[in-house]
Every structure is written in C-alpha cells, then in structure tokens.
Amino acid sequence: MEPRIIRAGDRETKIAPANNFVGQVLHESVFAPENPSRLRVSRVTFTPGGRTNWHTHAVGQILYVLSGSGRYQLEGHPVEEINAGDTVIIPPDARHWHGAAPDSMMCHLALSESDDQGNAAEWLEPVSDDDFTQEPA
C-alpha cells in the first residue's frame, strides 16, 4: 500500500448489482483492499425502499449513516430505524440487511474486511416486502 490521495473525481459511482440489492441503489468504492490491508470502504446510496439482500460478512461490518433515514435488521431481531450520524456495528457472520426507509433516501459508508480468501460478503436471498415493511422497533 502506497501513500496517496484518491481524489473524488477519480472514483466512479455505479448502479449496484441487481442480484444483491432490491430497488435503485448506487455504489461507489471509496477504498478497495490493498496488501497488507483487508479493509474495504464503500459509499452506498439507496433510493426510497432500496435495500440490500440478506447477507453476511465473515469479519463483520460497520455502517456509518451519512444522510437520510433507513432501516436495518439483524436476523431474529426487529427492524430498526437508522438515521444520519448513526453507527451500526454488525458482528461476524451475522445475517442482516440494510437500506433506505420507504419514504426517504439514505446514504451510508460501509466498512468491512475481506476474509483470507478475499471475500467481503456472502450474498443471500432478497429481503421480502413483508420483512421490509415491518414497523421499526
């Protein structure tokens, strides 16, 4: 890893892959792992109702909400509302999802590490509308 500044104009914002997300979601890779670091940082912007599929991270994940309101659910727990300034700490291998509220956009930084094989996440099935529309706790 070499010291440098990655300028905002050098990063590309892309539509997030439909096989891992529901709705319109934009993804920007802020930092991709470089040896010896395994850290990955992404800026993810969800349109209202946009969300991830259920997924896990081998070494956990941290979300920092930059703007808007969203939802987060850890399997077996109620849906929770998340808002600008909130930090969500997700344990290793915890099945979960996160995304925008039905009536608000939400943007967060997602921080995770790759495992020894270079995998950052295991993507699972989409979050159903029934799960998504549960009233937050």
Backbone as JSON Lines, residues from 0, in Angstrom:
{"i":0,"aa":"M","n":[0.86,-1.17,0.0],"ca":[0.0,0.0,0.0],"c":[0.9,1.23,0.0]}
{"i":1,"aa":"E","n":[0.67,2.11,-0.95],"ca":[1.47,3.34,-1.09],"c":[0.67,4.54,-0.6]}
{"i":2,"aa":"P","n":[1.34,5.52,0.05],"ca":[0.63,6.72,0.46],"c":[0.18,7.51,-0.77]}
{"i":3,"aa":"R","n":[-1.03,8.02,-0.72],"ca":[-1.56,8.81,-1.82],"c":[-2.91,9.39,-1.43]}
{"i":4,"aa":"I","n":[-3.42,10.29,-2.23],"ca":[-4.77,10.82,-2.08],"c":[-5.57,10.33,-3.28]}
{"i":5,"aa":"I","n":[-6.7,9.72,-3.02],"ca":[-7.61,9.31,-4.09],"c":[-8.65,10.42,-4.22]}
{"i":6,"aa":"R","n":[-8.61,11.13,-5.3],"ca":[-9.49,12.28,-5.5],"c":[-10.91,11.84,-5.81]}
{"i":7,"aa":"A","n":[-11.87,12.64,-5.38],"ca":[-13.29,12.32,-5.59],"c":[-13.59,12.07,-7.05]}
{"i":8,"aa":"G","n":[-13.01,12.85,-7.94],"ca":[-13.27,12.69,-9.36],"c":[-12.67,11.44,-9.97]}
{"i":9,"aa":"D","n":[-11.81,10.75,-9.22],"ca":[-11.18,9.52,-9.72],"c":[-12.01,8.27,-9.43]}
{"i":10,"aa":"R","n":[-13.08,8.43,-8.66],"ca":[-13.94,7.29,-8.32],"c":[-15.19,7.33,-9.18]}
{"i":11,"aa":"E","n":[-15.68,6.15,-9.48],"ca":[-16.88,6.04,-10.31],"c":[-18.05,5.54,-9.46]}
{"i":12,"aa":"T","n":[-19.19,6.18,-9.61],"ca":[-20.42,5.7,-8.97],"c":[-21.15,4.83,-9.97]}
{"i":13,"aa":"K","n":[-21.51,3.62,-9.52],"ca":[-22.17,2.66,-10.41],"c":[-23.5,2.22,-9.81]}
{"i":14,"aa":"I","n":[-24.37,1.73,-10.65],"ca":[-25.6,1.11,-10.16],"c":[-25.2,-0.21,-9.51]}
{"i":15,"aa":"A","n":[-25.65,-0.42,-8.28],"ca":[-25.32,-1.65,-7.56],"c":[-25.96,-2.85,-8.25]}
{"i":16,"aa":"P","n":[-25.31,-4.01,-8.19],"ca":[-25.82,-5.18,-8.92],"c":[-27.19,-5.64,-8.42]}
{"i":17,"aa":"A","n":[-28.11,-5.83,-9.35],"ca":[-29.49,-6.21,-9.03],"c":[-29.57,-7.57,-8.34]}
{"i":18,"aa":"N","n":[-28.58,-8.42,-8.5],"ca":[-28.64,-9.73,-7.85],"c":[-28.31,-9.64,-6.35]}
{"i":19,"aa":"N","n":[-27.86,-8.46,-5.85],"ca":[-27.56,-8.29,-4.43],"c":[-28.41,-7.22,-3.75]}
{"i":20,"aa":"F","n":[-29.23,-6.5,-4.53],"ca":[-29.99,-5.38,-4.0],"c":[-31.41,-5.39,-4.56]}
{"i":21,"aa":"V","n":[-32.34,-4.79,-3.8],"ca":[-33.72,-4.58,-4.24],"c":[-33.88,-3.08,-4.44]}
{"i":22,"aa":"G","n":[-34.43,-2.66,-5.57],"ca":[-34.64,-1.25,-5.84],"c":[-33.41,-0.59,-6.43]}
{"i":23,"aa":"Q","n":[-33.47,0.74,-6.54],"ca":[-32.38,1.52,-7.13],"c":[-31.35,1.85,-6.05]}
{"i":24,"aa":"V","n":[-30.12,1.37,-6.25],"ca":[-29.04,1.58,-5.28],"c":[-27.78,1.94,-6.05]}
{"i":25,"aa":"L","n":[-27.07,2.96,-5.56],"ca":[-25.81,3.38,-6.19],"c":[-24.64,3.02,-5.28]}
{"i":26,"aa":"H","n":[-23.54,2.58,-5.89],"ca":[-22.37,2.13,-5.14],"c":[-21.12,2.86,-5.63]}
{"i":27,"aa":"E","n":[-20.34,3.35,-4.69],"ca":[-19.05,3.98,-5.01],"c":[-17.99,3.33,-4.12]}
{"i":28,"aa":"S","n":[-16.97,2.74,-4.72],"ca":[-15.87,2.15,-3.96],"c":[-14.94,3.27,-3.52]}
{"i":29,"aa":"V","n":[-14.89,3.53,-2.21],"ca":[-14.04,4.57,-1.66],"c":[-12.62,4.04,-1.49]}
{"i":30,"aa":"F","n":[-12.51,2.79,-1.04],"ca":[-11.2,2.15,-0.88],"c":[-11.37,0.64,-1.02]}
{"i":31,"aa":"A","n":[-10.58,0.04,-1.88],"ca":[-10.57,-1.41,-2.06],"c":[-9.32,-1.97,-1.39]}
{"i":32,"aa":"P","n":[-9.39,-3.21,-0.88],"ca":[-8.25,-3.78,-0.16],"c":[-6.95,-3.78,-0.98]}
{"i":33,"aa":"E","n":[-5.88,-3.41,-0.31],"ca":[-4.53,-3.47,-0.86],"c":[-3.64,-4.06,0.22]}
{"i":34,"aa":"N","n":[-2.84,-5.05,-0.1],"ca":[-1.98,-5.69,0.9],"c":[-1.14,-4.65,1.62]}
{"i":35,"aa":"P","n":[-0.99,-4.76,2.93],"ca":[-1.5,-5.83,3.77],"c":[-2.92,-5.59,4.29]}
{"i":36,"aa":"S","n":[-3.51,-4.45,3.99],"ca":[-4.85,-4.14,4.47],"c":[-5.91,-5.01,3.79]}
{"i":37,"aa":"R","n":[-6.92,-5.37,4.57],"ca":[-8.08,-6.08,4.01],"c":[-9.34,-5.21,4.1]}
{"i":38,"aa":"L","n":[-9.14,-3.94,4.44],"ca":[-10.25,-3.01,4.61],"c":[-10.88,-2.63,3.27]}
{"i":39,"aa":"R","n":[-12.2,-2.6,3.26],"ca":[-12.98,-2.17,2.1],"c":[-13.96,-1.11,2.6]}
{"i":40,"aa":"V","n":[-14.01,0.04,1.9],"ca":[-14.92,1.12,2.27],"c":[-15.75,1.48,1.04]}
{"i":41,"aa":"S","n":[-17.06,1.49,1.21],"ca":[-17.97,1.83,0.12],"c":[-18.95,2.9,0.57]}
{"i":42,"aa":"R","n":[-19.28,3.78,-0.35],"ca":[-20.37,4.74,-0.12],"c":[-21.55,4.21,-0.92]}
{"i":43,"aa":"V","n":[-22.66,3.95,-0.21],"ca":[-23.83,3.34,-0.84],"c":[-25.02,4.27,-0.64]}
{"i":44,"aa":"T","n":[-25.69,4.6,-1.74],"ca":[-26.86,5.48,-1.7],"c":[-28.08,4.69,-2.14]}
{"i":45,"aa":"F","n":[-29.08,4.63,-1.26],"ca":[-30.31,3.89,-1.51],"c":[-31.44,4.88,-1.79]}
{"i":46,"aa":"T","n":[-32.2,4.66,-2.86],"ca":[-33.41,5.43,-3.09],"c":[-34.49,4.89,-2.15]}
{"i":47,"aa":"P","n":[-35.61,5.62,-1.94],"ca":[-36.64,5.13,-1.04],"c":[-37.03,3.68,-1.35]}
{"i":48,"aa":"G","n":[-37.0,2.85,-0.3],"ca":[-37.34,1.44,-0.43],"c":[-36.2,0.56,-0.93]}
{"i":49,"aa":"G","n":[-35.1,1.15,-1.39],"ca":[-33.95,0.37,-1.83],"c":[-33.26,-0.29,-0.65]}
{"i":50,"aa":"R","n":[-32.75,-1.49,-0.85],"ca":[-32.15,-2.23,0.25],"c":[-31.24,-3.34,-0.27]}
{"i":51,"aa":"T","n":[-30.4,-3.83,0.62],"ca":[-29.56,-4.98,0.3],"c":[-30.4,-6.25,0.37]}
{"i":52,"aa":"N","n":[-29.89,-7.31,-0.2],"ca":[-30.39,-8.65,0.1],"c":[-29.91,-9.0,1.51]}
{"i":53,"aa":"W","n":[-30.45,-10.07,2.06],"ca":[-29.87,-10.65,3.26],"c":[-28.43,-11.01,2.91]}
{"i":54,"aa":"H","n":[-27.51,-10.81,3.84],"ca":[-26.12,-11.16,3.59],"c":[-25.36,-11.25,4.9]}
{"i":55,"aa":"T","n":[-24.13,-11.76,4.81],"ca":[-23.24,-11.87,5.97],"c":[-21.85,-11.35,5.58]}
{"i":56,"aa":"H","n":[-21.06,-11.06,6.6],"ca":[-19.65,-10.68,6.41],"c":[-18.83,-11.52,7.38]}
{"i":57,"aa":"A","n":[-17.81,-12.19,6.87],"ca":[-17.02,-13.11,7.69],"c":[-16.37,-12.43,8.89]}
{"i":58,"aa":"V","n":[-15.97,-11.18,8.73],"ca":[-15.34,-10.47,9.85],"c":[-16.15,-9.25,10.31]}
{"i":59,"aa":"G","n":[-17.44,-9.23,9.99],"ca":[-18.33,-8.17,10.45],"c":[-18.36,-6.98,9.51]}
{"i":60,"aa":"Q","n":[-19.17,-5.99,9.88],"ca":[-19.33,-4.79,9.06],"c":[-19.7,-3.63,9.98]}
{"i":61,"aa":"I","n":[-19.28,-2.43,9.59],"ca":[-19.67,-1.21,10.28],"c":[-20.31,-0.29,9.24]}
{"i":62,"aa":"L","n":[-21.47,0.26,9.59],"ca":[-22.16,1.23,8.74],"c":[-22.16,2.57,9.46]}
{"i":63,"aa":"Y","n":[-21.87,3.63,8.72],"ca":[-22.0,4.98,9.25],"c":[-22.94,5.74,8.33]}
{"i":64,"aa":"V","n":[-24.1,6.14,8.86],"ca":[-25.13,6.79,8.05],"c":[-24.74,8.26,7.83]}
{"i":65,"aa":"L","n":[-24.56,8.62,6.56],"ca":[-24.17,9.98,6.19],"c":[-25.38,10.91,6.07]}
{"i":66,"aa":"S","n":[-26.48,10.4,5.5],"ca":[-27.66,11.25,5.29],"c":[-28.9,10.38,5.17]}
{"i":67,"aa":"G","n":[-30.04,11.0,5.45],"ca":[-31.32,10.33,5.27],"c":[-31.69,9.41,6.42]}
{"i":68,"aa":"S","n":[-32.73,8.6,6.15],"ca":[-33.24,7.63,7.12],"c":[-33.31,6.28,6.46]}
{"i":69,"aa":"G","n":[-33.02,5.26,7.24],"ca":[-33.03,3.92,6.7],"c":[-33.51,2.9,7.69]}
{"i":70,"aa":"R","n":[-33.31,1.65,7.31],"ca":[-33.7,0.52,8.14],"c":[-32.58,-0.51,8.14]}
{"i":71,"aa":"Y","n":[-32.52,-1.24,9.25],"ca":[-31.51,-2.28,9.43],"c":[-32.17,-3.41,10.2]}
{"i":72,"aa":"Q","n":[-31.85,-4.64,9.84],"ca":[-32.37,-5.77,10.61],"c":[-31.33,-6.86,10.69]}
{"i":73,"aa":"L","n":[-31.09,-7.31,11.9],"ca":[-30.28,-8.48,12.18],"c":[-31.25,-9.64,12.32]}
{"i":74,"aa":"E","n":[-30.99,-10.76,11.65],"ca":[-31.93,-11.88,11.66],"c":[-32.3,-12.26,13.1]}
{"i":75,"aa":"G","n":[-33.61,-12.45,13.32],"ca":[-34.11,-12.82,14.63],"c":[-34.39,-11.62,15.53]}
{"i":76,"aa":"H","n":[-34.14,-10.42,15.03],"ca":[-34.36,-9.19,15.79],"c":[-35.33,-8.3,15.01]}
{"i":77,"aa":"P","n":[-35.97,-7.34,15.69],"ca":[-36.88,-6.44,14.97],"c":[-36.13,-5.5,14.03]}
{"i":78,"aa":"V","n":[-36.84,-4.99,13.05],"ca":[-36.31,-3.96,12.16],"c":[-36.05,-2.71,13.0]}
{"i":79,"aa":"E","n":[-34.93,-2.04,12.74],"ca":[-34.6,-0.81,13.46],"c":[-34.43,0.34,12.49]}
{"i":80,"aa":"E","n":[-34.84,1.53,12.92],"ca":[-34.63,2.73,12.11],"c":[-33.21,3.24,12.34]}
{"i":81,"aa":"I","n":[-32.55,3.68,11.26],"ca":[-31.23,4.3,11.38],"c":[-31.28,5.65,10.68]}
{"i":82,"aa":"N","n":[-30.54,6.61,11.23],"ca":[-30.59,7.99,10.73],"c":[-29.19,8.58,10.62]}
{"i":83,"aa":"A","n":[-29.08,9.7,9.92],"ca":[-27.8,10.38,9.74],"c":[-27.07,10.51,11.07]}
{"i":84,"aa":"G","n":[-25.8,10.14,11.08],"ca":[-24.98,10.19,12.29],"c":[-24.93,8.9,13.07]}
{"i":85,"aa":"D","n":[-25.83,7.95,12.78],"ca":[-25.84,6.66,13.48],"c":[-24.72,5.76,12.96]}
{"i":86,"aa":"T","n":[-24.17,4.94,13.85],"ca":[-23.2,3.91,13.5],"c":[-23.8,2.57,13.86]}
{"i":87,"aa":"V","n":[-23.77,1.63,12.93],"ca":[-24.31,0.29,13.13],"c":[-23.13,-0.68,13.13]}
{"i":88,"aa":"I","n":[-23.0,-1.47,14.19],"ca":[-21.92,-2.45,14.29],"c":[-22.54,-3.83,14.13]}
{"i":89,"aa":"I","n":[-22.09,-4.55,13.11],"ca":[-22.67,-5.85,12.75],"c":[-21.61,-6.92,13.0]}
{"i":90,"aa":"P","n":[-21.9,-7.92,13.85],"ca":[-20.9,-8.93,14.18],"c":[-20.56,-9.85,13.0]}
{"i":91,"aa":"P","n":[-19.43,-10.54,13.09],"ca":[-19.05,-11.5,12.05],"c":[-20.14,-12.55,11.83]}
{"i":92,"aa":"D","n":[-20.36,-12.89,10.57],"ca":[-21.28,-13.95,10.13],"c":[-22.73,-13.71,10.53]}
{"i":93,"aa":"A","n":[-23.09,-12.49,10.92],"ca":[-24.47,-12.18,11.3],"c":[-25.29,-11.9,10.04]}
{"i":94,"aa":"R","n":[-26.37,-12.65,9.89],"ca":[-27.26,-12.48,8.74],"c":[-28.07,-11.21,8.95]}
{"i":95,"aa":"H","n":[-28.03,-10.29,7.97],"ca":[-28.65,-8.98,8.15],"c":[-28.94,-8.34,6.8]}
{"i":96,"aa":"W","n":[-29.66,-7.21,6.84],"ca":[-29.88,-6.36,5.67],"c":[-29.97,-4.92,6.13]}
{"i":97,"aa":"H","n":[-29.82,-3.99,5.19],"ca":[-29.97,-2.57,5.48],"c":[-30.34,-1.83,4.21]}
{"i":98,"aa":"G","n":[-30.99,-0.68,4.37],"ca":[-31.4,0.1,3.21],"c":[-32.14,1.35,3.63]}
{"i":99,"aa":"A","n":[-32.72,2.03,2.65],"ca":[-33.46,3.27,2.9],"c":[-34.83,2.97,3.49]}
{"i":100,"aa":"A","n":[-35.39,3.95,4.17],"ca":[-36.78,3.85,4.62],"c":[-37.69,3.94,3.38]}
{"i":101,"aa":"P","n":[-38.96,3.55,3.52],"ca":[-39.86,3.57,2.36],"c":[-40.04,4.97,1.75]}
{"i":102,"aa":"D","n":[-39.88,6.02,2.57],"ca":[-40.17,7.38,2.1],"c":[-38.95,8.31,2.19]}
{"i":103,"aa":"S","n":[-37.75,7.75,2.25],"ca":[-36.55,8.57,2.38],"c":[-35.37,7.92,1.67]}
{"i":104,"aa":"M","n":[-34.51,8.74,1.11],"ca":[-33.24,8.23,0.63],"c":[-32.34,8.03,1.85]}
{"i":105,"aa":"M","n":[-31.3,7.22,1.69],"ca":[-30.32,7.02,2.75],"c":[-28.98,6.73,2.12]}
{"i":106,"aa":"C","n":[-27.94,7.37,2.66],"ca":[-26.58,7.14,2.18],"c":[-25.73,6.75,3.38]}
{"i":107,"aa":"H","n":[-24.93,5.69,3.24],"ca":[-24.03,5.31,4.32],"c":[-22.66,4.92,3.79]}
{"i":108,"aa":"L","n":[-21.68,4.99,4.68],"ca":[-20.39,4.38,4.43],"c":[-20.46,2.98,5.0]}
{"i":109,"aa":"A","n":[-20.01,1.99,4.23],"ca":[-19.96,0.61,4.68],"c":[-18.49,0.21,4.77]}
{"i":110,"aa":"L","n":[-18.08,-0.23,5.95],"ca":[-16.71,-0.65,6.18],"c":[-16.69,-2.13,6.52]}
{"i":111,"aa":"S","n":[-15.88,-2.88,5.82],"ca":[-15.75,-4.31,6.1],"c":[-14.35,-4.75,5.7]}
{"i":112,"aa":"E","n":[-13.99,-5.94,6.14],"ca":[-12.71,-6.53,5.77],"c":[-12.97,-7.78,4.96]}
{"i":113,"aa":"S","n":[-12.06,-8.06,4.06],"ca":[-12.13,-9.31,3.32],"c":[-11.6,-10.43,4.21]}
{"i":114,"aa":"D","n":[-12.1,-11.64,3.98],"ca":[-11.57,-12.8,4.7],"c":[-10.25,-13.24,4.05]}
{"i":115,"aa":"D","n":[-9.7,-14.36,4.52],"ca":[-8.42,-14.84,4.0],"c":[-8.46,-15.18,2.52]}
{"i":116,"aa":"Q","n":[-9.64,-15.44,1.98],"ca":[-9.79,-15.76,0.56],"c":[-10.14,-14.52,-0.28]}
{"i":117,"aa":"G","n":[-10.23,-13.36,0.36],"ca":[-10.52,-12.13,-0.37],"c":[-12.0,-11.82,-0.51]}
{"i":118,"aa":"N","n":[-12.87,-12.58,0.16],"ca":[-14.32,-12.37,0.08],"c":[-14.76,-11.36,1.14]}
{"i":119,"aa":"A","n":[-15.58,-10.4,0.74],"ca":[-16.07,-9.39,1.67],"c":[-17.46,-9.72,2.2]}
{"i":120,"aa":"A","n":[-18.29,-10.41,1.4],"ca":[-19.67,-10.69,1.8],"c":[-20.15,-11.97,1.14]}
{"i":121,"aa":"E","n":[-21.09,-12.62,1.82],"ca":[-21.83,-13.73,1.21],"c":[-23.25,-13.22,1.01]}
{"i":122,"aa":"W","n":[-23.66,-13.12,-0.26],"ca":[-24.97,-12.58,-0.6],"c":[-26.0,-13.69,-0.64]}
{"i":123,"aa":"L","n":[-27.17,-13.41,-0.05],"ca":[-28.24,-14.4,0.09],"c":[-29.48,-13.89,-0.64]}
{"i":124,"aa":"E","n":[-30.65,-14.34,-0.21],"ca":[-31.9,-14.03,-0.92],"c":[-32.35,-12.59,-0.65]}
{"i":125,"aa":"P","n":[-33.2,-12.06,-1.56],"ca":[-33.74,-10.7,-1.36],"c":[-34.58,-10.61,-0.08]}
{"i":126,"aa":"V","n":[-34.63,-9.42,0.48],"ca":[-35.49,-9.14,1.63],"c":[-36.91,-8.97,1.09]}
{"i":127,"aa":"S","n":[-37.85,-9.71,1.65],"ca":[-39.23,-9.64,1.17],"c":[-39.86,-8.3,1.53]}
{"i":128,"aa":"D","n":[-40.9,-7.92,0.8],"ca":[-41.64,-6.7,1.14],"c":[-42.24,-6.81,2.53]}
{"i":129,"aa":"D","n":[-42.68,-8.02,2.93],"ca":[-43.23,-8.2,4.28],"c":[-42.19,-7.9,5.35]}
{"i":130,"aa":"D","n":[-40.96,-8.41,5.16],"ca":[-39.89,-8.12,6.13],"c":[-39.57,-6.63,6.12]}
{"i":131,"aa":"F","n":[-39.47,-6.04,4.94],"ca":[-39.07,-4.64,4.81],"c":[-40.1,-3.7,5.43]}
{"i":132,"aa":"T","n":[-41.38,-3.99,5.27],"ca":[-42.42,-3.05,5.72],"c":[-42.8,-3.22,7.19]}
{"i":133,"aa":"Q","n":[-42.1,-4.08,7.93],"ca":[-42.36,-4.17,9.38],"c":[-42.08,-2.81,10.01]}
{"i":134,"aa":"E","n":[-42.89,-2.43,10.97],"ca":[-42.67,-1.17,11.68],"c":[-41.39,-1.29,12.49]}
{"i":135,"aa":"P","n":[-40.49,-0.3,12.39],"ca":[-39.26,-0.35,13.18],"c":[-39.55,-0.35,14.68]}
{"i":136,"aa":"A","n":[-38.66,-0.99,15.42],"ca":[-38.82,-1.09,16.89],"c":[-38.61,0.26,17.55]}
